[in-house]
Amino acid sequence: MTRLAQTADLTDVQIEILRTVRDFVNKEIIPHAQRLEHDDAYPQDIVDGMKEMGLFGLMIPEEYGGLGESLLTYALVVEEIARGWMSVSGVINTHFIVAYMLRQHGTAEQKRHYLPKMATGEIRGAFSMSEPDLGSDVAAIKTRARRDGSDYVVDGSKMWLTNGGSSTLIALLAKTDEGADTPYRNLTTFLVDKPAGFGEVRPGLTIPGKIDKMGYKGVDTTEAVFDGLRIGADQILGGTPGRGFSHMMDGVEVGRVNVSARACGIAIRAFELAVEYAQQRKTFGKPIAEHQAIAFKLAEMGTKVEAAHLMMVNAARLKDAGQRNDVEAGMAKLLASEFCAEVTQDAFRIHGGYGYSKEYEIERLMREAPFLLIGEGTSEIQKTIISRGLLREYKSRG
């Protein structure tokens, strides 16, 4: 155990889970991550190992076959996995969000049907809110679900589905005609079953090939094209249309904690690589860690790692306590993602020319860190959320 990024007051169960995950990361992920990432290869053996450990059911209640653990446990597990390879954390992230949304908002029948199979990883979830022209303006969603008897017919395009090809269940946000006076109450979440794969996976639903990305490789990121997809009204999350926006925002808050944890994991690994290299590499007759310029840089990096971890833990614990955490989750995501980029770049600089070589792990981290600056909302969106929350709490009395 190292000094940085430790979490106080964990239960014996949490400690054992994290110890098991850390061993798995060190033995099964880190040694293979470079090769798999450079090949953009899906990490099937790693995914199978996570299934065996029960990680796909980490937050699913025990009555449905899961481990019934907290958001904090989930976040700390994600931090450990992202330390090994951020893409692997992406394999389970959207699955976690969909399972959480079902746990919180699903009907009794939906929970009975989906959660036991999600706990084992037999059903794998994907989260679909973004669109090609959407950005952060959720109210501008164009994908529409039109009522047709006892069914809905869905038309439109979705973008940036993590696990779009490998998933078998999509939580889809679409516009429905509820006659509400605000666009946010005209949005509905649908549970869309599909087989894994690419192409027309079911009538009316096509998953094109993987999107080629700068980083975040291995995991499949796709579009989803809906052209007359027919889906029953019983597949509305919670059974009542028009509540999709609140369902999705609840999931996004969990997602922001997740992105914070991923950023912490990458920053921890970048620091580990830098502090080790700085003690091995010598210039002017001594390790570069003994030069004040590098020593001070390591001090700043360690401080950023610790600060980001503490904010992430605080946001997770607030959510677990049933308290509002939109501001805290936004703060954690903002700070952790920005610090992750800074720590990773400092580690890159410490490595000098070797940091530019694909033989060194820091090259991969340099391509992974930027994703966290935009995932689950850019830093500018987080600042908007934070400022609105603060102005709400500190409203002027003048």
SVG drawing of the C-alpha trace seen along z (x, -y; Angstrom):
<svg xmlns="http://www.w3.org/2000/svg" viewBox="-53 -45 81 62">
<polyline fill="none" stroke="black" stroke-width="0.4" points="0.0,0.0 1.3,-3.5 0.7,-6.7 -1.3,-8.5 -5.0,-8.0 -6.0,-6.0 -9.6,-6.0 -10.5,-6.2 -13.2,-4.2 -13.6,-1.4 -15.3,1.8 -13.5,5.2 -15.5,6.2 -14.5,3.1 -10.9,3.6 -11.0,7.2 -12.7,6.3 -10.1,3.6 -7.2,5.8 -8.6,8.5 -9.1,5.9 -5.6,4.4 -4.0,7.9 -6.0,8.5 -5.0,5.2 -1.3,5.8 -1.3,9.4 -3.8,9.4 -4.2,5.9 -1.0,3.9 1.2,6.6 -1.1,6.8 -2.5,3.2 0.2,1.8 -0.2,4.6 -4.0,4.7 -4.3,0.9 -1.9,0.6 -3.8,3.3 -7.1,1.7 -8.1,5.2 -11.1,6.0 -9.8,7.3 -12.0,10.4 -9.9,12.4 -9.9,9.4 -13.6,9.0 -14.1,12.7 -11.9,12.3 -14.1,9.4 -17.2,11.5 -15.7,14.2 -15.0,11.7 -18.6,10.5 -17.7,7.0 -20.6,6.6 -22.9,7.0 -21.0,4.8 -23.9,2.3 -26.8,4.6 -28.7,5.6 -28.0,9.0 -31.7,10.0 -30.9,9.9 -27.7,11.8 -25.3,8.8 -22.8,7.8 -25.0,4.9 -22.1,2.6 -22.1,-1.2 -21.2,-3.9 -18.0,-4.5 -16.9,-0.9 -17.8,-1.1 -15.7,-4.3 -12.7,-2.9 -12.9,0.3 -13.0,-1.9 -10.0,-3.9 -8.0,-0.7 -9.0,0.6 -8.3,-2.7 -4.9,-2.7 -4.2,0.4 -6.0,-0.5 -8.7,-3.1 -10.5,-1.3 -11.3,1.6 -13.1,-0.7 -15.2,-1.8 -16.3,1.8 -18.1,1.8 -19.0,-1.9 -22.0,-2.2 -23.1,1.2 -23.0,-0.2 -25.0,-3.3 -27.8,-1.3 -27.9,1.1 -28.1,-1.8 -30.9,-3.4 -32.9,-0.1 -32.3,0.3 -33.5,-3.2 -36.3,-3.7 -37.2,-0.4 -40.5,1.4 -40.6,4.5 -40.8,6.6 -38.0,4.8 -35.8,5.3 -36.6,9.0 -36.0,9.5 -32.8,7.5 -30.8,7.2 -30.0,10.9 -28.6,11.3 -26.7,8.0 -25.2,9.1 -23.5,12.0 -22.6,10.0 -24.9,12.1 -26.7,8.8 -24.4,5.9 -25.6,2.3 -25.0,-0.7 -26.1,-4.3 -27.4,-6.4 -28.1,-10.1 -25.8,-12.0 -26.5,-12.6 -24.3,-13.8 -25.5,-17.4 -26.5,-17.5 -23.5,-18.4 -24.6,-19.2 -28.0,-20.6 -30.2,-17.6 -33.4,-19.5 -32.4,-19.6 -32.7,-15.8 -34.0,-14.8 -34.4,-11.1 -38.2,-10.6 -40.4,-7.8 -43.8,-8.0 -46.7,-6.1 -48.3,-3.5 -51.0,-1.5 -49.3,0.4 -45.9,-0.2 -43.5,-3.1 -41.7,-3.6 -38.2,-5.1 -36.4,-7.1 -33.1,-9.0 -29.4,-8.7 -27.3,-8.4 -23.6,-9.0 -20.7,-7.9 -22.2,-4.7 -19.5,-3.0 -20.0,0.7 -22.4,0.0 -21.4,3.3 -20.7,5.6 -23.8,4.5 -27.1,6.3 -29.2,3.6 -29.3,-0.1 -30.9,-2.7 -32.1,-5.1 -33.3,-8.7 -35.8,-9.8 -38.3,-12.6 -42.0,-11.6 -45.1,-13.7 -46.3,-14.2 -47.8,-17.7 -45.6,-19.1 -44.7,-22.8 -41.0,-22.1 -38.9,-19.9 -37.4,-18.1 -40.7,-16.5 -41.2,-15.3 -38.2,-12.9 -38.5,-9.2 -36.0,-6.4 -36.5,-3.2 -34.9,0.2 -33.8,1.5 -32.8,5.2 -30.4,6.2 -27.9,8.9 -24.2,8.1 -22.5,7.2 -22.4,4.7 -24.6,4.0 -28.4,4.3 -28.7,6.1 -32.5,6.1 -35.1,4.7 -34.9,0.9 -31.6,0.7 -28.1,0.6 -24.8,0.4 -22.2,-0.8 -18.5,0.2 -16.3,-1.1 -15.3,-4.8 -11.6,-5.2 -10.3,-7.3 -7.0,-8.9 -7.2,-6.9 -9.7,-4.9 -9.0,-2.0 -10.0,1.7 -13.5,0.7 -16.0,0.3 -17.4,-3.2 -20.2,-3.4 -23.1,-5.2 -26.7,-3.8 -29.1,-4.4 -32.8,-3.9 -35.0,-3.6 -38.5,-2.5 -37.5,-0.5 -40.7,0.9 -40.6,1.2 -43.3,2.0 -44.5,-0.5 -43.6,1.9 -40.0,1.2 -40.2,-2.4 -38.0,-2.6 -40.2,-2.9 -43.3,-2.3 -44.3,-6.0 -43.2,-8.2 -41.9,-11.8 -39.5,-11.0 -36.5,-10.2 -34.5,-13.4 -34.5,-12.9 -33.6,-9.2 -30.7,-10.1 -29.4,-12.9 -29.5,-10.6 -27.3,-8.2 -25.0,-11.0 -24.3,-12.0 -23.1,-8.4 -21.2,-8.7 -19.4,-11.9 -18.2,-10.1 -17.0,-7.4 -15.1,-9.7 -13.5,-11.3 -12.4,-7.9 -11.0,-7.1 -9.1,-10.3 -7.7,-9.5 -6.6,-6.1 -4.7,-7.4 -3.1,-10.2 -2.0,-7.6 -0.4,-5.5 1.3,-8.5 2.7,-9.5 3.9,-5.9 5.7,-5.8 7.2,-9.2 8.5,-8.7 10.0,-5.4 11.7,-6.7 13.0,-9.8 14.8,-7.6 16.4,-5.5 17.4,-8.1 20.6,-9.9 21.9,-13.2 24.9,-15.2 26.0,-12.3 22.7,-11.8 19.1,-10.6 16.9,-13.3 14.6,-13.0 17.4,-14.7 17.3,-17.8 15.0,-20.4 13.1,-21.0 12.0,-17.4 11.5,-17.0 9.1,-19.9 7.3,-18.6 6.8,-15.3 5.5,-17.1 2.9,-19.0 1.9,-15.8 1.4,-13.9 -0.7,-16.8 -2.9,-16.8 -3.4,-13.0 -4.4,-13.3 -6.8,-16.2 -8.6,-14.6 -9.0,-11.3 -10.5,-13.0 -13.0,-15.0 -14.1,-11.9 -14.6,-10.0 -16.6,-12.9 -18.9,-13.0 -19.5,-9.2 -20.2,-9.2 -22.8,-12.1 -24.6,-10.1 -24.6,-7.0 -26.0,-9.0 -29.0,-10.0 -27.9,-13.6 -27.8,-15.9 -24.3,-15.8 -24.6,-17.6 -22.2,-20.3 -19.8,-18.0 -19.8,-15.5 -19.2,-18.4 -16.4,-19.7 -14.8,-16.3 -15.1,-15.6 -13.7,-19.1 -10.8,-18.9 -9.9,-15.2 -10.0,-15.4 -7.9,-18.6 -5.4,-17.4 -5.2,-14.1 -4.2,-15.9 -1.6,-18.0 -0.1,-15.1 0.1,-12.9 1.8,-15.7 4.3,-16.2 5.0,-12.5 5.6,-12.7 8.0,-15.6 9.9,-13.7 10.4,-10.8 11.9,-13.2 12.3,-11.7 11.4,-8.2 7.9,-9.5 7.3,-9.8 8.1,-6.2 5.4,-3.6 7.5,-1.3 6.8,-3.4 3.4,-3.3 3.3,-7.0 2.7,-7.4 -0.6,-5.6 -1.7,-7.6 -1.0,-10.8 -3.7,-9.7 -6.1,-8.5 -6.2,-11.5 -7.8,-14.0 -11.0,-11.9 -11.7,-12.6 -11.8,-16.3 -14.9,-15.9 -16.5,-12.6 -19.8,-13.1 -19.7,-16.8 -16.7,-19.2 -15.0,-21.2 -17.0,-24.2 -20.3,-22.3 -19.1,-21.3 -18.4,-25.0 -21.9,-25.8 -23.4,-23.2 -21.1,-24.2 -21.8,-28.0 -25.6,-27.5 -25.5,-25.3 -23.4,-27.8 -25.6,-30.7 -28.6,-28.7 -27.1,-28.0 -25.6,-31.5 -28.5,-33.5 -28.1,-37.2 -30.4,-38.6 -29.9,-42.1"/>
</svg>
